[in-house]
Structures are given as structure tokens and as C-alpha cells.
Amino acid sequence: MEPDTLIKRSTSPMVTLAAIVIVLAGIKYAENIISPLLIALFISALSGPVLFWLMQKKIPAGIAVTLIIIALVFFGLFISSILGTSLNGFSENLPDCQKRLQEVTHSIALSLNQLGIHFQIDEFKKIFNLGKTMGFIGSTFNQVLGTLTNVFFILMTVIFLLLELNCFRNKFKLISTNPTQTMARLEHISKTIAGYFKIKTFTSFITALPIFIVLSIMGIDFPILWGIVAFLFNFIPNIGSIIAAVPVILLALIQLGFIAAAEVGLLYLAMNSLIGSFLEPKLMGKSLGLSTLVVFLSLVFWGWLLGPVGMFLSVPLTMSFKIIVDSYDNTRWISILLSNKPEGVS
């Protein structure tokens, strides 16, 4: 074997790795541009079937796109107004809530010390810190909303993508060596993403609604806020539901005591076990096709790369990547590694 060939083979993996690192660094550096662009792409993917349905009803493309954009704007304004009002109200009461929580944790620490379970009271107070928990939730919302503040860029991108959806199809057919396979792959990605968000929206809603109702009956402050937080954070796999539950449990502890806090904890545990472990996998079926480990690692990776937007989009981004690599023989092994249950394994 010639020396040049040996050098080429030995350096090829390193060159590939270096290229990946450079691309990831570029994405990280351009996060402020890529995050809203990804949001626009996913909105377009979700809106595409609606657009084609409206066009089948003999509605011109321009009018159909306008109707979709109006619906998106009104939905966004509705959610942001409710969430903003609730967050502002909670922020005003946060100092008083934090003070009461410190008093409760102080008494807990003293009681445990009397029972021979020794805790440093200051360290114990740091664990039960409602301000830090809500600070994380608030910063997450602020970063997402900060991305959405570039609403003009997102809406314009969505408009142009929807208007040129048919044109893109023709372009891909012309540049592809196998147009039928390429279009089938793109439609598969679009249908998979749309199906995921449809099911996830439904399961998030039926998770959040009972939480809102029960918290309202119990008299916990700001039940609308906690319902919206439960709904939105359910889109973050693995840890989203846990993050959403912590501030409500602490608030119940402050307002109603230990028994109420335990009841709230059991409520969140029951809802997320029932929906997340039973109903959602049943509805998803084989459409997700990702192992639990891959879902968690994708959350960490996309969250690091794109911040909260990456956390919310981690599953559809990874599913899209899996579909793409599964379409080529030389990269299908990556799809197998990402799969929950590879074909041929019982």
C-alpha cells in the first residue's frame, strides 16, 4: 500500500472530526440566527399540511398563507399575554414567598437536628430556594421569548417558505439523482415532525388541564401559570416535567403545609407517569423510534448547542437526523444506534 494512501486513511477520521467540531462551533456562534431559523422551519413543516388542505379547497396560496400567519400571530399573542401576566403577578409575590419558604425550611432543619439528623441550616435553605427554581424557569422563558422577539424575521421566513413550498419540491426533484426517494424522504420528515408535535401538544394539554383544575380547587396561587408551565415544559423530554413540578410543590408547602405539598407531588407524578409512560408511547407507536438514552443525550446536546430552543426542539431535530442517515447505506449504522428497537431484534 502506498504511503499517501496510508496517510489519507489515517487522517480521514481526524479530518472528519475536525470538520464536525468547526461546524458545531459555527452553529454555536451563530445561535442567535440559527434558533429563529429553526423555529421558522418547524413552523413551516407544521403549517405545510394546513396550507395544502386550504389550497385543495380552491383557496389561493397567498390567501391561505395569510390565514395561517394570522392564526399563528393570534395564538402567539394569546399565550404570551396570559403567560406574561401570570409571571408578572408571581414575580411581585416572589420575595414574600421566598421569605415564608425560608421560615419553613428553617423549622424543618431544626426539627431534623433534634431528631439527630444533622443539617447545616444555611445549606438546607439553599436546597429549597424558590427564587433559584423560578429563576431557571424565568430565564428559560426569557431566552425563548428573546428568540421570538425576532418575530419579523421568523414570520417573513415562514411566509416565503410556505409560498415556495411547491417550488422547493420541484427544485429538489431537479437536483436529486433519485427524485422519488428524495421527495419520499422529505415528506416522511415533515409527517413525522407534524405527527410528533400533534401528539405532544395533545398529551401536554391533557397533562396540564388536570393540574390546573386540581391546583385551583386546592387554592394554590397562580394555577394558570403552573398549567402553562406544565404544558410547555412537557415538550422538554425527561426533565421538563420535573422542573415544572418543583416550584408548585414548594409553593404548596408554603401555603398549605406538608400534606398539600405531598399531594401536589403525587399529582404531578401520577399525571406524568400515566401520560408520559403509558398514553404517549402508545400514541407515538413507532413514529418516535429513538432510545431513551438518545432522547436524553439529544436534550443535553441540543440544549448546549442552541439553548432552550434546542431543548424544546431536541426530539424533532434528532428524529430528522435519524431519518436522513437512515436513507443512505453508509450511514444507516448511525440510525441503528439511535433506534429504540432496531429491526430484527425481538
N, C-alpha and C positions, 0 to 999 in steps of 0.2 A: 504493500500500500504506500502511495506517495506521501511525503511529509506534509504537503499542502492539504491533502485530504484529511490527514490525521488532525492537523491544526484546526481545520474547518469544523470537523465533527466534535472536537473537544471544546471549542469555543462557542459553538452554536447555542447550547443551553444557557451559557453565561450572557451571550448577546440578547437572547430572548428575555431572560430575567431582567437585564438592564433596561431593555425596551419597556417592559411592563412597569418597572419602577418609575421610569421617566413619564410614562403615560399617566400613572396614578398621581404622581407629583403635579403634573399639569392639571389634572381634574381637581385635585385638592386646591391648587392655587386659583383656579377659575370657578370655585364653588358658587360664588355669587351669581355667575352667569348660567352655569350648568343646572343648578337646582330649579330655577324658574322654567328653564327649557324642558327639563324632565317633567315638571308638573304639566306644562302645556302639551307635551307628547302624550302623557297618560290621559289627560282630559280629552284630547282628540281621539285617542283609542276608545275611550268610553262613549264619546259622542258620535263616533262614526256610524254604529248601527242605527242610532236615532235619526241621523241625517239621511241615510239610505231609505229608512222607513218613510220619512216625510217626503222624500223625492218619489217614492213609489206611489204616494198619494197625489201625485201630479203637482206638488208644491215646488216652485223654482228653487234652485240651490241657494241663491242669495237670500231669499226669504227664509228658507229652512235654517241656514246658518245664523241669521239674525234672531230667529226664535230661540235657538239653542243658547246663544250668547245672553239674551235677555233672561232666560231661565237660570243660567249659571250666575249671573250678576245678582239677581234677586235672592237666590239661595245663599250665596256668599254673604250678602248684606244681612240677611235674616240670622244666620248663625253667628256672624261676628258681632252683631248688635246685642244678642242675648248673652253671648259669652263675655263680651266687654263689660256689660252692665253688672253681671254676676261677679266677675273678677274685681271690678272696682269696689263693689259692696263688701266683698270679703277682705280686700286689702285694707279698707278702713277699719275693719274689726280685728285684723290680724294682731296688732300689739296687745289688745286685751285678751285675745285667745291664747297668745303665747305666754302671757303673764299667768293666766289660770293654769295652763299646762305645766309651767314650771312649779307652781304650787303643788299640783297633783303629783308630779314626779318626785318632788322633794319629800312628800309624805310617804310615797311608795318606797323610796330609798331608805328612809328612817325605819319603816316597818320591817323591811328585809334585813337591815342591820341588827334590829332587835331579835330577829329570828336566827341570827348567826350567819346570814348570807351577806357578806360584806361588799359594799359598793362604795366607790368614791362618788359622793353626791353630785359633784360638778360634772364628772364623766357621765353619770347616769342621765343628767339633764341634757347633755349634748346628744345622747341617743334619741331622746324624744323631743325633737326640735321641729315644731310645725312650720316655723319660718323657713328652714332649710328645705323641707319637703316641698312646700308650696313655691319656694324659690326655684327649685328644679322644674316643677310643672310650669310655673310662670315663664321661666327662661326658655323652655321648650316651645311654648305657645308664641312667645315674643319672636323667636328665631323663625318659626314657621310663618307668622304674620309678617315678619320683616321681609321674608321671601315673597309673600303675597302682596306686599306693598308695591312691588314692581308689577302691579296688576295690568298696566297698559301693555307692557311687553308680553305678558302671558296671554292676554286676550287677543292681541294682534297676531301672535304666533298661532293660537288656536284657530282664529279666523282664516288665516292663509293656509294652514294645514287642512282644514275642512274643505275649503274651496278648491284645493288642488288634490284632493284625495283620489279622484278618478285619474287625474293627470299623473300622480305618483305611480299608480298601478301600471299605466301604460309605459312609463319610464323604466320601471323595474322589469317589465316584460321585454323591453328592447335591450337592456344592458345585461340581462341574465342569460347564461348559457342554457339554463333549463327553466323557462318562464313558468311552466305549470307547477313545478316543485317550489319555485321561489314564492309564487303567489299563495300556494297552499300553506307554506311556512309562515308568511306574513299574516294570513287570515287566522292561522292557528294561534299565533302570538296574541293577536287582537281579541279573539274569542276567549282565550284563556285568561287574559288580564280582565276583560269585561266580566267574565263569569266569577272570577275571584272577588272583584270589588262588589259585585251584586250580592254574592253570598255573605261577604264580610260585612257589608252595610246592613243586611237583614239581621245577622247574628249579633252585631253590635247594638242594633236598635232593641232587639228583644232581651239583650243583657242590660241595657241602660234603663229601659222603661220600668221594670220591676224595682230596680234600685231607686229610681226617682220616687216611685209610689210609696215604697216602704219607708224611705227617709222622710218623706213628707208626713206620713202617718206618725212616725216616731217623734217628729218635731225637731229634727236635725236642721240647723241653719243652712241656707243656700242649696236646697235639694236640686234645683235646676242646674246649678253649676256642676254638682257632682254627677248628675246624669249625663251632661255633655262631656265631662272629663272621662267618664266610663265609656261612653260611646266612641270618642276619638282615640283614647289610649288603647282600646281593644284592637285597633289596627296595628299597634306595635306588638309583634309576636313575643311570647314567653314572659316578658317583664312588664308589659304595658298595664295589664290588669292589676298587678301587684302595686305599681306606682300609683294607680288611680285609687286604690283602696286605703293606702296608708293615711292620707290626711283626713279622710272621713272617719276612720277608726279613732284617730287622735281627737277629732272634734267631738265624737260621741262620748269619749272618755271624759272630756272637759264638761260637756253639757249634762250628760245623764249618768255617768259612772261606768264602772267596770262591766256590769252585766250588759248594758246597752252597747258598749264597745265590742264585747264578745259577740253579741247578736249581729252587729254590723259586719264583723269579720266573717261570721258564718254565712251571712247573706252573700257577700262577695265570693266566698269560697264555693258555695252551692251554685251560684249563677255561672261562675267561670268553669266549674267542673262539668256542669250539665251542658252548657253551650260549647265551651272550648274542647272538652274531651269526648263528648258524645254527638251532639247535633251538628257542629261544624264539620268534623271529619266525615260524618255521614253525608252531608250535603256536598262537600268538596269531592268526595269519592277519589278518583284517580287524577283529578284535574290538577291538584297541587303537586304531587309526585316528588316532594322534597323530604329528605330525612329530617328528623327533629334537630339533630346536631347541625345540619346545614342551615336550617332556619335560624338557629341561634347565632351561628357564626356569621351568617349573612347580615343579621341585625347589627352585630359588632362592627363588621367591615364597612357596610354602607353608612352606618351611623358615624363612624370615624371619618369616612371619606366625604360625606355630604351633610353631616349634622342631622338635626331632627327630621328634615325632609327625607334623608336616606333611611332613617329608622322607619318612617311611615311607608316608604316605597321598597323596603328591603326585599320582601317576598316577591312582588311582581317583577322587580329588577332581576332577581335570581332566577325566577321561572323563565323569563325571556331569554336570559343567558343559557339556561339549560336546553331550551327548545332549539336555539341556534346551534350549539355544539352537538346536539343530538342529530342534526341534519347532515353531518359530514362524518365519513368513516374514520378519518384520522383523529377526530376529536370526540367521538362517541364515548370513549372511555371516561371522559370528564362527566358526561351526562349520567353514566352508570354510577360514578362515585357520589354524585349529588342526589341520586334517586333514593326514595324511601324503600322501595322493594323492586329491585331490578327484575327484568323479565327472565323467566326460567328458574327463579328462586321461589320455593314454596314456603 
